[in-house]
Amino acid sequence: MRRAFPYSAIVGQTEMKQALMLSAVDPTIGGVLVFGDRGTGKSTAVRALAALLPKIEIVGGCPYNCAFDAPAKECPHCSVVKPEKAAKVATPVVDLPLGATEDRVVGALDLERALTRGEKAFEPGLLAAANRGFLYIDEVNLLEDHIVDLLLDVAASGENVVEREGLSVRHAAKFVIVGSGNPEEGELRPQLLDRFGLSVEVASPTEIKERIEVIRRRDAFEQDPAAFVKKWSRRDGAARKKILLAREVLPRVEVPDAVLEKAAELCIALGADGLRGELTLMRAARAVAALASAEVVDVVHLRGIAASALRHRLRRDPLDEAGSTVRVMRVVDEVLGA
Protein backbone atom coordinates (compact mmCIF):
# COMPACT_ATOMS: atom_id res chain seq x y z
CA MET A 1 0.00 0.00 0.00
CA ARG A 2 1.41 3.37 -1.03
CA ARG A 3 1.80 5.78 1.87
CA ALA A 4 0.67 9.40 1.69
CA PHE A 5 3.13 12.18 2.48
CA PRO A 6 2.47 13.47 6.04
CA TYR A 7 0.26 16.55 6.06
CA SER A 8 2.28 18.26 8.78
CA ALA A 9 5.51 17.77 6.80
CA ILE A 10 4.37 19.94 3.88
CA VAL A 11 6.59 23.03 3.85
CA GLY A 12 4.84 26.40 3.55
CA GLN A 13 1.67 26.66 1.40
CA THR A 14 -0.17 27.87 4.52
CA GLU A 15 -3.21 29.22 2.68
CA MET A 16 -3.73 26.02 0.70
CA LYS A 17 -3.46 23.86 3.81
CA GLN A 18 -5.88 26.12 5.68
CA ALA A 19 -8.46 25.95 2.86
CA LEU A 20 -8.27 22.15 2.74
CA MET A 21 -8.63 21.87 6.52
CA LEU A 22 -11.65 24.17 6.48
CA SER A 23 -13.28 22.01 3.81
CA ALA A 24 -12.63 18.94 5.98
CA VAL A 25 -14.33 20.67 8.91
CA ASP A 26 -17.29 21.91 6.84
CA PRO A 27 -17.71 20.31 3.39
CA THR A 28 -20.62 22.69 2.61
CA ILE A 29 -18.09 25.48 2.03
CA GLY A 30 -18.03 24.33 -1.58
CA GLY A 31 -14.63 22.90 -2.39
CA VAL A 32 -11.24 24.41 -3.12
CA LEU A 33 -9.68 25.73 -6.31
CA VAL A 34 -5.86 25.75 -6.29
CA PHE A 35 -4.07 27.66 -9.02
CA GLY A 36 -0.31 27.92 -9.31
CA ASP A 37 2.99 26.53 -10.54
CA ARG A 38 3.54 22.86 -11.30
CA GLY A 39 5.27 20.82 -8.61
CA THR A 40 4.04 22.90 -5.66
CA GLY A 41 2.42 20.03 -3.77
CA LYS A 42 -1.22 20.49 -4.79
CA SER A 43 -2.15 16.82 -5.20
CA THR A 44 0.21 15.84 -2.36
CA ALA A 45 -1.69 18.11 0.04
CA VAL A 46 -5.09 16.64 -0.90
CA ARG A 47 -3.91 13.05 -0.39
CA ALA A 48 -2.10 14.01 2.80
CA LEU A 49 -5.24 15.57 4.26
CA ALA A 50 -7.39 12.56 3.34
CA ALA A 51 -4.84 10.24 4.97
CA LEU A 52 -4.91 12.47 8.04
CA LEU A 53 -8.64 11.95 8.55
CA PRO A 54 -9.97 8.92 10.43
CA LYS A 55 -11.28 5.96 8.45
CA ILE A 56 -14.96 5.98 7.55
CA GLU A 57 -17.30 3.11 8.35
CA ILE A 58 -19.26 1.87 5.35
CA VAL A 59 -21.66 -0.93 4.51
CA GLY A 60 -19.53 -3.90 3.48
CA GLY A 61 -19.60 -4.32 -0.28
CA CYS A 62 -21.43 -1.04 -0.98
CA PRO A 63 -19.82 0.76 -3.95
CA TYR A 64 -21.43 4.04 -2.85
CA ASN A 65 -19.68 4.20 0.57
CA CYS A 66 -22.96 4.29 2.52
CA ALA A 67 -22.56 4.74 6.27
CA PHE A 68 -23.27 1.45 8.03
CA ASP A 69 -25.32 3.10 10.79
CA ALA A 70 -27.38 5.13 8.28
CA PRO A 71 -27.44 3.58 4.80
CA ALA A 72 -29.18 5.75 2.21
CA LYS A 73 -32.73 4.62 1.44
CA GLU A 74 -32.25 5.37 -2.27
CA CYS A 75 -28.89 3.56 -2.53
CA PRO A 76 -29.05 1.06 -5.44
CA HIS A 77 -27.06 -1.43 -3.35
CA CYS A 78 -28.31 -1.00 0.24
CA SER A 79 -31.97 -0.72 -0.79
CA VAL A 80 -31.74 -4.21 -2.32
CA VAL A 81 -29.13 -5.97 -0.16
CA LYS A 82 -29.70 -5.74 3.58
CA PRO A 83 -26.57 -4.33 5.27
CA GLU A 84 -25.13 -7.07 7.45
CA LYS A 85 -21.51 -6.13 8.07
CA ALA A 86 -19.49 -2.95 8.38
CA ALA A 87 -16.10 -2.18 6.90
CA LYS A 88 -13.68 0.60 7.71
CA VAL A 89 -11.94 2.22 4.76
CA ALA A 90 -9.68 5.21 4.27
CA THR A 91 -11.34 8.48 3.31
CA PRO A 92 -11.56 8.16 -0.48
CA VAL A 93 -9.60 10.40 -2.83
CA VAL A 94 -10.75 9.91 -6.40
CA ASP A 95 -8.85 11.36 -9.37
CA LEU A 96 -10.88 12.57 -12.31
CA PRO A 97 -8.82 12.29 -15.52
CA LEU A 98 -9.14 14.96 -18.21
CA GLY A 99 -10.44 12.50 -20.79
CA ALA A 100 -13.21 11.09 -18.59
CA THR A 101 -16.59 10.76 -20.31
CA GLU A 102 -19.86 11.75 -18.69
CA ASP A 103 -20.77 8.04 -18.34
CA ARG A 104 -17.51 7.37 -16.49
CA VAL A 105 -18.20 10.28 -14.15
CA VAL A 106 -21.87 9.77 -13.27
CA GLY A 107 -22.23 6.05 -14.03
CA ALA A 108 -24.08 4.18 -16.77
CA LEU A 109 -25.63 0.90 -17.86
CA ASP A 110 -23.48 -2.13 -17.01
CA LEU A 111 -22.96 -3.39 -20.55
CA GLU A 112 -21.36 -6.69 -19.49
CA ARG A 113 -24.38 -7.72 -17.43
CA ALA A 114 -26.75 -6.47 -20.10
CA LEU A 115 -25.05 -8.55 -22.82
CA THR A 116 -24.28 -11.71 -20.84
CA ARG A 117 -27.36 -11.93 -18.59
CA GLY A 118 -29.84 -9.66 -20.29
CA GLU A 119 -30.18 -7.62 -17.07
CA LYS A 120 -30.40 -3.87 -16.75
CA ALA A 121 -27.98 -2.88 -14.02
CA PHE A 122 -26.22 0.33 -13.08
CA GLU A 123 -22.43 0.59 -13.09
CA PRO A 124 -21.39 3.26 -10.55
CA GLY A 125 -19.12 6.04 -11.73
CA LEU A 126 -16.44 8.20 -10.14
CA LEU A 127 -19.02 10.20 -8.18
CA ALA A 128 -20.09 7.07 -6.33
CA ALA A 129 -16.49 6.22 -5.46
CA ALA A 130 -15.89 9.78 -4.17
CA ASN A 131 -18.90 9.81 -1.83
CA ARG A 132 -17.86 10.91 1.69
CA GLY A 133 -14.38 11.80 0.46
CA PHE A 134 -12.54 14.02 -2.02
CA LEU A 135 -12.79 14.36 -5.78
CA TYR A 136 -9.53 15.73 -7.17
CA ILE A 137 -9.30 17.27 -10.64
CA ASP A 138 -5.86 18.21 -11.87
CA GLU A 139 -5.82 20.82 -14.64
CA VAL A 140 -9.48 21.59 -14.00
CA ASN A 141 -9.17 24.58 -16.33
CA LEU A 142 -8.68 22.15 -19.23
CA LEU A 143 -11.68 19.96 -18.37
CA GLU A 144 -14.74 20.30 -20.57
CA ASP A 145 -17.10 22.93 -19.18
CA HIS A 146 -20.19 20.72 -19.15
CA ILE A 147 -18.36 18.11 -17.04
CA VAL A 148 -17.19 20.74 -14.52
CA ASP A 149 -20.71 22.20 -14.38
CA LEU A 150 -22.15 18.74 -13.75
CA LEU A 151 -19.62 18.05 -10.98
CA LEU A 152 -20.31 21.32 -9.22
CA ASP A 153 -24.08 20.75 -9.38
CA VAL A 154 -23.71 17.33 -7.79
CA ALA A 155 -21.25 18.62 -5.20
CA ALA A 156 -23.73 21.35 -4.22
CA SER A 157 -26.76 19.03 -4.01
CA GLY A 158 -24.95 16.02 -2.53
CA GLU A 159 -26.86 13.71 -4.83
CA ASN A 160 -26.26 12.14 -8.25
CA VAL A 161 -29.32 11.45 -10.40
CA VAL A 162 -28.96 9.37 -13.57
CA GLU A 163 -31.82 8.95 -16.06
CA ARG A 164 -30.73 7.07 -19.18
CA GLU A 165 -31.10 3.81 -21.11
CA GLY A 166 -34.26 2.98 -19.21
CA LEU A 167 -32.46 3.31 -15.86
CA SER A 168 -33.45 5.69 -13.09
CA VAL A 169 -30.82 5.81 -10.37
CA ARG A 170 -30.33 8.18 -7.47
CA HIS A 171 -27.48 7.92 -4.95
CA ALA A 172 -25.64 10.05 -2.42
CA ALA A 173 -22.58 11.90 -3.74
CA LYS A 174 -21.28 14.09 -0.94
CA PHE A 175 -17.66 15.00 -1.49
CA VAL A 176 -15.23 17.89 -1.35
CA ILE A 177 -14.23 18.87 -4.86
CA VAL A 178 -10.66 20.10 -5.24
CA GLY A 179 -9.55 21.50 -8.57
CA SER A 180 -6.03 22.55 -9.46
CA GLY A 181 -4.35 24.00 -12.48
CA ASN A 182 -1.88 26.41 -14.00
CA PRO A 183 -3.51 29.71 -15.09
CA GLU A 184 -0.98 30.01 -17.93
CA GLU A 185 -2.64 27.01 -19.61
CA GLY A 186 -6.13 28.51 -19.65
CA GLU A 187 -8.71 30.08 -17.37
CA LEU A 188 -11.99 28.84 -15.99
CA ARG A 189 -15.19 30.59 -17.01
CA PRO A 190 -16.27 33.20 -14.40
CA GLN A 191 -19.53 31.27 -13.85
CA LEU A 192 -17.55 28.18 -12.86
CA LEU A 193 -15.02 30.10 -10.79
CA ASP A 194 -17.87 31.48 -8.72
CA ARG A 195 -19.16 27.99 -7.94
CA PHE A 196 -16.01 26.98 -6.04
CA GLY A 197 -16.10 27.90 -2.37
CA LEU A 198 -12.46 28.85 -1.79
CA SER A 199 -9.65 29.76 -4.16
CA VAL A 200 -5.97 29.77 -3.25
CA GLU A 201 -2.81 30.67 -5.09
CA VAL A 202 0.36 28.64 -4.68
CA ALA A 203 3.86 29.34 -5.91
CA SER A 204 7.29 27.76 -5.76
CA PRO A 205 9.20 28.95 -2.67
CA THR A 206 11.67 31.75 -3.35
CA GLU A 207 13.73 31.38 -0.17
CA ILE A 208 16.77 29.10 -0.56
CA LYS A 209 16.35 27.57 2.92
CA GLU A 210 12.70 26.75 2.27
CA ARG A 211 13.47 25.13 -1.09
CA ILE A 212 16.23 23.03 0.47
CA GLU A 213 13.87 21.91 3.26
CA VAL A 214 11.29 20.81 0.69
CA ILE A 215 13.93 18.75 -1.13
CA ARG A 216 15.24 17.20 2.10
CA ARG A 217 11.82 16.13 3.31
CA ARG A 218 10.76 14.73 -0.03
CA ASP A 219 13.99 12.79 -0.37
CA ALA A 220 13.71 11.43 3.18
CA PHE A 221 10.14 10.29 2.46
CA GLU A 222 11.13 8.51 -0.74
CA GLN A 223 14.14 6.82 0.90
CA ASP A 224 12.13 5.39 3.83
CA PRO A 225 8.39 6.23 3.77
CA ALA A 226 7.58 4.28 6.96
CA ALA A 227 10.23 6.01 9.05
CA PHE A 228 9.34 9.44 7.70
CA VAL A 229 5.61 8.96 8.38
CA LYS A 230 6.42 7.75 11.91
CA LYS A 231 8.58 10.83 12.51
CA TRP A 232 5.65 13.13 11.71
CA SER A 233 2.88 10.98 13.22
CA ARG A 234 2.63 13.02 16.43
CA ARG A 235 2.09 16.30 14.56
CA ASP A 236 -0.35 14.66 12.16
CA GLY A 237 -2.20 13.22 15.15
CA ALA A 238 -2.51 16.69 16.67
CA ALA A 239 -3.86 18.06 13.37
CA ARG A 240 -6.37 15.19 13.20
CA LYS A 241 -7.62 15.92 16.73
CA LYS A 242 -7.93 19.62 15.85
CA ILE A 243 -10.14 18.84 12.83
CA LEU A 244 -12.34 16.39 14.77
CA LEU A 245 -12.75 18.85 17.64
CA ALA A 246 -13.65 21.61 15.18
CA ARG A 247 -16.35 19.37 13.67
CA GLU A 248 -17.87 18.99 17.14
CA VAL A 249 -17.68 22.72 17.87
CA LEU A 250 -18.99 23.85 14.44
CA PRO A 251 -22.76 23.41 15.11
CA ARG A 252 -22.46 25.63 18.20
CA VAL A 253 -20.59 28.49 16.51
CA GLU A 254 -22.68 31.67 16.25
CA VAL A 255 -22.33 34.30 13.52
CA PRO A 256 -23.47 37.71 14.87
CA ASP A 257 -25.46 40.03 12.61
CA ALA A 258 -22.64 42.58 12.84
CA VAL A 259 -20.24 40.09 11.21
CA LEU A 260 -22.78 39.24 8.49
CA GLU A 261 -23.13 42.97 7.77
CA LYS A 262 -19.37 43.29 7.35
CA ALA A 263 -19.37 40.27 5.01
CA ALA A 264 -22.10 41.87 2.90
CA GLU A 265 -20.21 45.19 2.84
CA LEU A 266 -17.09 43.40 1.60
CA CYS A 267 -18.95 41.67 -1.23
CA ILE A 268 -20.76 44.87 -2.29
CA ALA A 269 -17.53 46.90 -2.24
CA LEU A 270 -15.81 44.26 -4.40
CA GLY A 271 -18.74 44.02 -6.82
CA ALA A 272 -19.21 40.27 -6.29
CA ASP A 273 -22.29 38.96 -8.13
CA GLY A 274 -24.96 37.00 -6.29
CA LEU A 275 -24.84 35.90 -2.67
CA ARG A 276 -22.35 33.04 -2.86
CA GLY A 277 -19.63 35.34 -1.61
CA GLU A 278 -21.46 36.10 1.63
CA LEU A 279 -22.48 32.48 2.14
CA THR A 280 -18.93 31.23 1.63
CA LEU A 281 -17.50 33.94 3.89
CA MET A 282 -19.95 33.01 6.63
CA ARG A 283 -19.32 29.26 6.40
CA ALA A 284 -15.55 29.60 6.09
CA ALA A 285 -15.27 32.12 8.95
CA ARG A 286 -17.40 29.80 11.08
CA ALA A 287 -15.03 26.91 10.30
CA VAL A 288 -12.03 29.12 11.12
CA ALA A 289 -13.61 29.92 14.48
CA ALA A 290 -14.32 26.22 15.10
CA LEU A 291 -10.67 25.34 14.41
CA ALA A 292 -9.73 27.96 16.99
CA SER A 293 -12.28 26.47 19.43
CA ALA A 294 -14.19 29.77 19.43
CA GLU A 295 -17.98 29.69 19.60
CA VAL A 296 -18.57 33.18 18.16
CA VAL A 297 -17.29 34.46 14.80
CA ASP A 298 -15.61 37.87 14.84
CA VAL A 299 -14.02 40.14 12.24
CA VAL A 300 -10.60 38.56 12.82
CA HIS A 301 -11.94 35.24 11.51
CA LEU A 302 -13.54 37.08 8.59
CA ARG A 303 -10.30 38.83 7.70
CA GLY A 304 -8.35 35.58 7.84
CA ILE A 305 -10.43 33.94 5.11
CA ALA A 306 -11.57 36.92 2.99
CA ALA A 307 -8.93 36.55 0.25
CA SER A 308 -9.58 32.82 -0.23
CA ALA A 309 -13.36 33.28 -0.31
CA LEU A 310 -13.50 36.31 -2.61
CA ARG A 311 -10.46 36.64 -4.90
CA HIS A 312 -12.02 34.46 -7.62
CA ARG A 313 -15.33 36.34 -7.56
CA LEU A 314 -13.97 39.71 -8.65
CA ARG A 315 -15.02 41.36 -11.87
CA ARG A 316 -12.22 42.23 -14.24
CA ASP A 317 -11.12 45.84 -13.93
CA PRO A 318 -8.94 46.97 -16.87
CA LEU A 319 -8.05 50.17 -14.98
CA ASP A 320 -6.70 48.30 -11.95
CA GLU A 321 -3.54 46.30 -12.61
CA ALA A 322 -3.25 45.06 -9.04
CA GLY A 323 -3.69 41.33 -8.51
CA SER A 324 -6.94 39.92 -7.12
CA THR A 325 -5.45 39.28 -3.67
CA VAL A 326 -4.24 42.88 -3.40
CA ARG A 327 -7.66 44.18 -4.47
CA VAL A 328 -9.45 42.05 -1.89
CA MET A 329 -7.16 42.97 0.98
CA ARG A 330 -7.35 46.65 0.04
CA VAL A 331 -11.14 46.53 0.45
CA VAL A 332 -10.82 44.39 3.60
CA ASP A 333 -8.69 47.15 5.17
CA GLU A 334 -11.26 49.76 4.19
CA VAL A 335 -14.26 47.81 5.51
CA LEU A 336 -12.80 46.04 8.53
CA GLY A 337 -10.07 48.52 9.37
CA ALA A 338 -6.34 48.19 8.76
N, C-alpha and C positions, 0 to 999 in steps of 0.2 A: 504493500500500500504506500503510495507516494505521500510524503509528509508536506504539510503546508508551512510556509515560512512564518515564524512567530510574529504576531501582530505588533507586539511591543518592541520588536527588534527593527521595525521599519524606521529608517532615519529621516527626520524631517517630515515634510508633507502633512503638516499639522491640520490644515483646513480639510484636506481630503479625508484624513482619519476621523476628524470630528464629524463630518457629514455622514460617513458610513456608520459611525456609532449611533448618531441620532436616528438614522433610519432603522437600526436594529432595535432601538428603544421604542420608536413609534413608526411602524411601516406605513401609516396613513399619510406621512409627510409627502410621499409621492416619488420616491426614488432619487437617484443622484446621477448627474451628468458630469463627467470628468474630461476636461479638454486640456491637452498639453503635449509636450514632447514625447517621443517614443522612449521606451526604456526607463520610465520614471516610477515604475512600481504600481501601475493602476490595477492590473489584474491580480498582482501579488497581494495587494491590500484587500481586495474583495474576498479572495480565498482565505487569507489570513483571518479576516473577521469571522467568516463562516465557521472556520475551524475553532475559533475562540468560543463560539456559542455552544451551549450544552446540546447534547443529542436530542432529537425529537422522537416522541413515541408515536408510532403509526400502527394501523391495522396490518397485521402480517399478510403480505401478498398483494396489498392494495397499491396499484400503480399511480394513484392520485395522492398518496401520502396523507390519507385521512387520519385524524387523531383517534386513537383507540377508544378513549373515553367519550368521544363525541363524533362518531362517523357521520358524514354528511348524508342526509336523507336522499338527495338526488344523485349521489355517487353511483356511477354505472357498475362498480364492483361491489361496494358495501350494501347497496340496496337489493342485490341478488344473492350474494354470499354472506351469511351471517358471520360477523367478526368473532373469531374464537381465540385468537392469540395476538399478543402485541409484539412489536419489534422496535428496537431502538436503532435509529440511523443518524448519521451526521447530517447537519443542516445542509440541504442540497444547494449546490452551485451549478447552474446549467448554463453552458455556453451556447449562444445562438450564432451559428455561422452566417456569413454574408449571403451565401447562396441558398439559404433555407427557403423552401417553398411554403406557401400558406398552409398546405396540408400537413407538412412536417411540423409547423409551429402549433396549430390548433388541434391537429388530429384528423383522422379520416377513416374511411371504410377499410377494414382489414381485408385486403385483397386475397391473401393466402387462405383464410378461412372461407371467404366467399367462393373461391374457385374449387377448393378441395372438399368442403363440407356443404356448400350451398347455404351458409349461414350469413346473415347480416350482423356484423360485429364491429365495434368501434376500436380503432387502434389509437391509443393516447399519444398526444404530441409533446412537444417541449414544455408547453404551459402546464401540463399535468405533472411532469417531472419536477418543475420548479416550484410547485405549490408548497407553501410554508418555508420557502428558502429565498434564494437570489437568482435572478436571471441576468446574466452578464452579456453585454453586446459590445464587442470591440469594433471600432470604426463604425459607430452607430450613424455617423454622418454620411456613410456610403450605403447604408441599408435602404431598400426601397421604401418610399414614404408610406405606402399603404400598409406595409408590414409594421412599421414603427407606430403608425396611428392605431392599428389593431392591438398591438401590445399595450399601448398606453391606456386604451379603453378598458382592456381586461384588467390591467393593474389597478385602475381606478375603481372598477366595479367589484373586483375580487371573484369574478365568475366568468367561465368560458362557456359560450353557447354555440353549438355546432348544429346547423340544419343543412344537410346535404345527402344526396344519394339515398333518400328514403330514411335516413337516420335523424333522430332528434336527441341530442345529448347535451346535458348540462352538468358541469362539475366545478368544484371550487378551484380557484387559481389565484391564491393570495401570495404574492411574492414582492420582493423589493427589486425594482428594475434599476440596473446600473449600466449606463452607457458611457463609452469612452471613445476618444478619437483625437485626431490632429487637425486643428482648424485650417491648416495650410492645404489639406486635401479636400476641403469642401465644408460648407456650413449647413446646419440644420435649418429647416424652414422656421420662421418665427412662431408659427402656430404650434409646432412640435416642441420648440424650446420652452414655450410657456407651460407645457404639460408636465415637464419634469419639476419635481419639488425643489431640489437644491442643485446648484451648479458650482463647480470648483475648478480652479485653474492650477495646474501643476507644471513645474519646470525642473530641468536638471539643476542640481546644486551648483552654485558658483564659488563656494568656499572650498579651498583645497582640502582642509581637514575633514569637511563633511563628505566630500567625494571619496576620500581615502577610507573613511569609516564605512561607507556604503559597500565599497569593494571588499574590505576586510570581512564584514559580516556575511556578505553573499558567498565569498569563498569558503568561510568557515562552515556555513550551512551545507554547501555542496560537498565538502570534504567529509563531514560526519553529521548528517541531518539529525540523528537521534541525540547526540551530545549537545548540539546547538539548541534544539528544541527544549531539552532538559534545562539548559542554562537559563533560558528565558521563561520557563514554566511558571515561576513565582509571579513575575510581572504580568504574564498573560492571565494567570488566575485572578490577580487583583482587578484587572480590566474586566474579566468575566463577571466577577461579583458586582462591580460598579454598574454594569449594564443590567443585570438581573434586579439589583436594588432599584435602579431608575425605573424599570418596568413596573415595580410594585408601587413606587411613589407617584408615577405619572397620573393615574386617575384622580389623585387628590390635589394635584397642582391647580391653583386658581389663576385666572388671567384677568386682572382688574380692568375696568372700563377705560381707565386712564392710559393703560398700556395699549389697548386696542385702538384708542384714538391716535396715539403716536404712530402705530403701525399704518393706519389709514392715511395719516398725514404724509408719511414717508412715500407710500405708493402713489398718492396724488401728486406730490412734488416731483416724483420721478417719471410721471406720465405712464405708469403701468396700466395696461388694459385689463378690464375685468376685475374679479375679486380673488383670483388665485394667489396673488401676491400677499394679501392680508391673511388669507387662510394658512398659507405656508409659513409666514412669519409667526403666526400665533402658535401653530403646532410645533415648529422647530424651536421657538423660544421656550415653550413648555417642556420640550424634551431636554433642552439645555439646563433648565431649572431642575428637572428631575435628576439629571446626572450630577448636579451639584447638591442633591438632597434638599433643595429648597421647595417649599410648598406654595410659593407665590411668585409669579413672574414679574420682573421689574425691567427697567429700561436697559440695565446692564446686559441682561440676557438677550434683549432685542438687538442691541448694538453688536453683540458677539456673533450673531447669525445673519445680520442684514445683508451683507455682501453676497453670501452664498444663496440666500433666498431671492434676491432681486436683480443681480447683475445680468442674468439672461432674459429679463423681462423688459429691458430698456428699449425705447424706440431709438432708431438711428438718428443721430444729430450731426449733419455734415459740418456744422459750425463749431462743434466741440471735438477736438482731436484727442481729448483725454480718454484713457481706457475706461471700460465699464466699471471696474472696481473703484477707480478714483472718483468717477461720477457718483456712485452710490455713497461712498464714504463722505464725500463733500456735502451731500444732502443730509446724511445721517448727522453730521456735525451741526448743520443748520437747525434740524428739527429736534434732535436730542441734546444738543449742546456739546461743545468740543471737550 
